[in-house]
Amino acid sequence: MLIVFYSLMRQDVHTKTIGIGMFGTTGWLRFEANDEIKKWATAAQKFASGAAQNPALKEKWLQCEGTWYVGVDVLPSDEDGCFKGFELAGPVSELIRSVVTKPLHPAQVSILYPGYPKPRQGETKAGFAYRLTRDAAHVDGLLPVGAERRRMLREPHAYVLGLPLNTCDIKASPMVVWEGSHLIMHKAFHAALTPYPVAQWSDIDLSDVYHAARREAFESCRRVVVHAEPGQAYAIHRLALHGVAPWQAGARAPSEGRMIAYFRPELNDIEEWPNL
């Protein structure tokens, strides 16, 4: 189902071979800079700067004691990701076309500020410690359900696509990924889900399987920082363990904070979710 783009993608500052599907053995990739994507990012940044100061949106989305503007579905992009007449072009558009998903949702505008992280409202001490020491690492789509917050597959995302909207250095709360964790998660979730009818998958408690796989990933996978500039983009495999690092002292960033737009479209066919 996934297409390999050998000539269009670079995963890190070093050249790597993509061997397993699009995402190889690392579980993430970075797209080379593209002029059309830079125009998209410039338009989105102008909107995001205003949205960050909008009182109603600020009240709704400013979390972690003012250090994270969550901004879910804030950018009014269309179902193809187009914004203000600017399209998601080049290899980014090829990624979008290569996977059968529901229409793209309006992009998230995630903004990190100096001091991140602080405790999020309602977050337990253990939850904040995990955010601080483990970057709140997670696999998207596994939502906490019920009073006991058991993890269930309620949002079967196809991938995570990040588009930086402004220039910040690598110390300003970047995305982090545990390379190869998608292979561990694939093995665990495939074994846990495939014995059941697909119609039941969203109600299966995956908490224990998820936590065990997460521990294995922490022990055996390399944590890498994903850094990109406006005009570039990066994609993360839907099963890859990823999170956001704390803001480091001396980080260089504009006063508006680190701005990134994210797309996490849902798969049209949930049966594809545990696959590579």
ChimeraX attribute file (.defattr): number of C-alpha atoms within 10 A of each C-alpha:
attribute: neighborCount
match mode: 1-to-1
recipient: residues
	/A:1	10
	/A:2	14
	/A:3	13
	/A:4	18
	/A:5	15
	/A:6	12
	/A:7	8
	/A:8	13
	/A:9	20
	/A:10	19
	/A:11	21
	/A:12	16
	/A:13	8
	/A:14	6
	/A:15	9
	/A:16	15
	/A:17	12
	/A:18	20
	/A:19	12
	/A:20	14
	/A:21	14
	/A:22	22
	/A:23	25
	/A:24	21
	/A:25	17
	/A:26	25
	/A:27	27
	/A:28	28
	/A:29	22
	/A:30	24
	/A:31	20
	/A:32	19
	/A:33	17
	/A:34	18
	/A:35	13
	/A:36	15
	/A:37	25
	/A:38	23
	/A:39	20
	/A:40	24
	/A:41	28
	/A:42	18
	/A:43	16
	/A:44	26
	/A:45	22
	/A:46	12
	/A:47	16
	/A:48	25
	/A:49	15
	/A:50	10
	/A:51	18
	/A:52	23
	/A:53	12
	/A:54	12
	/A:55	10
	/A:56	10
	/A:57	16
	/A:58	16
	/A:59	12
	/A:60	13
	/A:61	20
	/A:62	19
	/A:63	20
	/A:64	21
	/A:65	14
	/A:66	18
	/A:67	20
	/A:68	22
	/A:69	24
	/A:70	20
	/A:71	23
	/A:72	17
	/A:73	16
	/A:74	20
	/A:75	21
	/A:76	16
	/A:77	20
	/A:78	16
	/A:79	14
	/A:80	15
	/A:81	22
	/A:82	17
	/A:83	20
	/A:84	13
	/A:85	11
	/A:86	18
	/A:87	18
	/A:88	21
	/A:89	18
	/A:90	16
	/A:91	20
	/A:92	24
	/A:93	14
	/A:94	15
	/A:95	18
	/A:96	20
	/A:97	13
	/A:98	14
	/A:99	17
	/A:100	16
	/A:101	19
	/A:102	14
	/A:103	15
	/A:104	17
	/A:105	21
	/A:106	23
	/A:107	28
	/A:108	21
	/A:109	29
	/A:110	25
	/A:111	23
	/A:112	26
	/A:113	22
	/A:114	22
	/A:115	17
	/A:116	22
	/A:117	25
	/A:118	18
	/A:119	19
	/A:120	17
	/A:121	9
	/A:122	9
	/A:123	13
	/A:124	11
	/A:125	10
	/A:126	9
	/A:127	13
	/A:128	19
	/A:129	16
	/A:130	13
	/A:131	22
	/A:132	18
	/A:133	11
	/A:134	17
	/A:135	21
	/A:136	18
	/A:137	22
	/A:138	18
	/A:139	19
	/A:140	22
	/A:141	19
	/A:142	20
	/A:143	17
	/A:144	15
	/A:145	14
	/A:146	8
	/A:147	6
	/A:148	7
	/A:149	11
	/A:150	15
	/A:151	22
	/A:152	19
	/A:153	21
	/A:154	17
	/A:155	17
	/A:156	24
	/A:157	25
	/A:158	27
	/A:159	24
	/A:160	19
	/A:161	24
	/A:162	23
	/A:163	28
	/A:164	27
	/A:165	30
	/A:166	22
	/A:167	16
	/A:168	21
	/A:169	16
	/A:170	18
	/A:171	17
	/A:172	26
	/A:173	27
	/A:174	23
	/A:175	21
	/A:176	19
	/A:177	28
	/A:178	23
	/A:179	22
	/A:180	23
	/A:181	27
	/A:182	31
	/A:183	21
	/A:184	20
	/A:185	26
	/A:186	19
	/A:187	14
	/A:188	18
	/A:189	18
	/A:190	16
	/A:191	13
	/A:192	17
	/A:193	19
	/A:194	12
	/A:195	9
	/A:196	11
	/A:197	9
	/A:198	12
	/A:199	9
	/A:200	10
	/A:201	19
	/A:202	18
	/A:203	12
	/A:204	15
	/A:205	19
	/A:206	20
	/A:207	16
	/A:208	11
	/A:209	15
	/A:210	21
	/A:211	13
	/A:212	13
	/A:213	22
	/A:214	22
	/A:215	11
	/A:216	14
	/A:217	22
	/A:218	16
	/A:219	9
	/A:220	14
	/A:221	18
	/A:222	14
	/A:223	16
	/A:224	14
	/A:225	19
	/A:226	20
	/A:227	21
	/A:228	26
	/A:229	19
	/A:230	23
	/A:231	21
	/A:232	21
	/A:233	27
	/A:234	24
	/A:235	24
	/A:236	23
	/A:237	27
	/A:238	27
	/A:239	28
	/A:240	29
	/A:241	28
	/A:242	30
	/A:243	21
	/A:244	23
	/A:245	24
	/A:246	24
	/A:247	20
	/A:248	15
	/A:249	10
	/A:250	10
	/A:251	14
	/A:252	16
	/A:253	18
	/A:254	13
	/A:255	8
	/A:256	16
	/A:257	22
	/A:258	24
	/A:259	27
	/A:260	27
	/A:261	25
	/A:262	24
	/A:263	22
	/A:264	24
	/A:265	24
	/A:266	22
	/A:267	19
	/A:268	16
	/A:269	13
	/A:270	19
	/A:271	16
	/A:272	15
	/A:273	23
	/A:274	20
	/A:275	14
	/A:276	21
